[in-house]
Amino acid sequence: MNRLPAPRISRSPLLLMGLALLAATFGAGSAQAGEVQARVKASGTVKVCIWPDYYGVSLRNPRTQQLTGIDIDLSAELGRDLKVKVEYVDSSFATLVADLKSDRCDVAMFAVGMLPQRMEQLAFTRPYMQSDIYGVTTKGNQVVKGWEDIDKPGVAVAVQAGTFMEPVMAAALKNARLVRVAPPATRERELEAGRVDVFMTDYPYSRRLLDNADWATLISPPAPFSVLPYAYAMKKGDSAWAEAVDGFVARIQRDGRLEAAARKHGLSPIVRLR
């Protein structure tokens, strides 16, 4: 039988140096593969990033400082499953990526929309909720009465800076003016003051207005407009930790904990149980 000649392997110093560099690079990555999970186990604490102004999800009561919401309940369940304490770290959609990459927190649990630009930089669990975009305006508003009135000349449309509504509305609006609202300003105050005609939000945040503001009215899209799945986010590079958190989401979808938490906080219409 004819055999192909064995390849000759060069032993030049440049090749050996290149192989050593590759080994060091991939070796370093492997060494860091369990960094977050190891830190959580060693400290006995999981640091959870939240946005403390997210009604129904992770809201801090300004008077009592008590945290409430679906992801407050579910982060407590994560701590119980892992047998560690939960430490909350205030974050926002604008600082989410930096907070995770700098290890300010181990996981972000505040209904993080799975935007492509976020997925390029972060690891995500499977989705556990999803929401479309809704409009909120004042009752009796003569400028915006329905969805078809939003994208018209002269209409000022507000979005919270850093949320998934910002890039979606920036691309969708052809005639209206987009107004990006950043703290300490709020969309509600801009709307009440008449500086904007409508603001765009998701289902959980819309509940805040409908439950607490008798002047607000919801404008729903006539058909699905931009439905986005929500999940928990982590920094990339630790597959063991990502699998642990994703496994937690799979368990709460199966065992009823997610369904119960969603029902408690009025979010049953947008929960994903599979």
ZIWOJO-V940176 format. One record per run of one state. SS is the DSSP state (2 for helix, 1 for strand, 0 for the rest). FROM is the first residue (numbers start at 0). TO is the last residue. If there is no record, write none. Layout:
ss/from/to
SS/FROM/TO
SS/FROM/TO
This chain:
ss/from/to
0/0/11
2/12/30
0/31/33
2/34/42
0/43/43
1/44/49
0/50/51
1/52/53
0/54/56
1/57/59
0/60/65
1/66/67
0/68/68
2/69/81
0/82/83
1/84/89
0/90/94
2/95/100
0/101/105
1/106/112
0/113/114
2/115/118
0/119/120
1/121/123
0/124/127
1/128/130
0/131/132
1/133/137
0/138/145
2/146/148
0/149/154
1/155/159
0/160/162
2/163/171
0/172/175
1/176/180
0/181/185
2/186/191
0/192/196
1/197/200
0/201/201
2/202/211
0/212/214
1/215/218
0/219/226
1/227/234
0/235/237
2/238/254
0/255/255
2/256/263
0/264/266
2/267/269
1/270/270
0/271/273
